[in-house]
Amino acid sequence: MSEQTTFMQWRERAKSEIRQEHPQLRWLLLTAGAVVVLAILVGVVVLLLG
């Protein structure tokens, strides 16, 4: 359980550091994630219709 807690603490610390030091990086990652999801959905639709 201590390993999981350590990981959770590390993740929270990393997220807060990103928020403070690189606020635009968060939006870049969110945008990149949205583009990937849209590309997958378009690919699935093309495969189903093709």
C-alpha positions in Angstrom: 0.0 0.0 0.0 2.9 2.3 0.7 4.0 2.0 -3.0 0.6 3.1 -4.2 0.6 6.0 -1.8 4.1 7.0 -3.0 3.0 6.8 -6.6 -0.2 8.9 -5.9 1.9 11.5 -4.1 4.4 11.6 -7.0 1.6 12.0 -9.5 0.0 14.8 -7.6 3.3 16.6 -7.2 4.1 16.2 -10.9 0.6 17.5 -11.9 1.0 20.6 -9.6 4.5 21.3 -11.0 3.2 21.1 -14.5 0.3 23.4 -13.6 2.6 26.0 -12.1 5.6 25.9 -14.5 4.0 25.0 -17.8 0.3 25.8 -17.9 0.2 25.7 -21.8 1.7 22.2 -21.7 -1.5 21.0 -20.1 -3.7 22.4 -22.9 -1.3 20.9 -25.5 -1.6 17.5 -23.9 -5.4 17.7 -23.7 -5.6 18.9 -27.4 -3.3 16.1 -28.5 -5.4 13.5 -26.6 -8.6 14.8 -28.2 -7.0 14.6 -31.7 -5.9 11.0 -31.1 -9.4 10.0 -29.9 -11.0 11.7 -33.0 -8.5 10.0 -35.3 -9.4 6.6 -33.8 -13.1 7.3 -34.2 -12.7 8.4 -37.8 -10.6 5.3 -38.5 -13.2 3.0 -37.0 -16.0 4.7 -39.0 -14.0 4.4 -42.3 -13.3 0.7 -41.6 -16.9 0.0 -40.8 -18.2 1.8 -43.9 -15.4 0.6 -46.2 
